Amino acid sequence: MPERIVSPELYSENYFMSDNEGWKEYVSGLECNIHPKFAKALELADVRAGDRVLDIGCGRGELVYYAVKKGARAIGIDYSEAAIGIAGKTIEKLEDRLRPLARAEVGDVVTHSFTDKFSVIFMIEIAEHMYDWQLKAAFGRIKELLAPDGRLVIMTPNYYYEKYLFPIKNIMNIPFNFIKWPMRILRGKYKPKDFHELLNRIFKVKVDRGQLNRAMHVNVTTPRKLRELLSDFDIELYCDDHSKNILSLVTQRWWGREIIVVAVKKRI
């Protein structure tokens, strides 16, 4: 019996252009509206001219685009044909002299054929879409694909944040929500569909990704689980949370919204 995967058909062009994080910056213009998450990933990876870059689950192809702009040679793979269709258009936005340095192809990192070793491999907001068996296989292949001095950069949501910190913070915010949301209505900044929607805004406690995103996010993980799965790598792992809420400041090391990993192959 084959292992389960999230159907690639869920990842439609509409999803990438109206729902997937970063779409607003994308449609506003790649040059002046880089999403903070992509900027952080490029900074952590220290992408430089001459690097060979692989973006796993490349989506619209922004990281391929930005890596090539830095002088790297980059390939993005995604098992969604819709994603690769958009990524191809993203590559077309590059200057003529840079376009040959970029590729976007339909594929899975475990089975895809590569001719290069990579100095940088990205997995940005991808791990939560993959079951543990897929992550184990992917990390095994990445170990083969990384150059001796290569680095793997991972960003993925933190289960502890969604399970514990987010609900606690929202419970604390309920008294303020009784003022916040009615004031937004009075100022014309928010118009609820009905009274039930307004109550949901006021009493919102748990993360609600919506039906489509719930079907996609099958494996929101923990720092400990990622450490176990990356046992063949030397890793720097921490949690990040830009909130200034006192709870976030105190607990972000374990419960921060985002898990960030920079990994290299263990030295033999």
Beta strands, then each sheet from edge to edge (+ up, - down):
strand 1: 52-56
strand 2: 73-78
strand 3: 102-106
strand 4: 118-124
strand 5: 146-157
strand 6: 233-240
strand 7: 258-265
sheet 1: 3+ 2+ 1+ 4+ 5+ 7- 6+
end
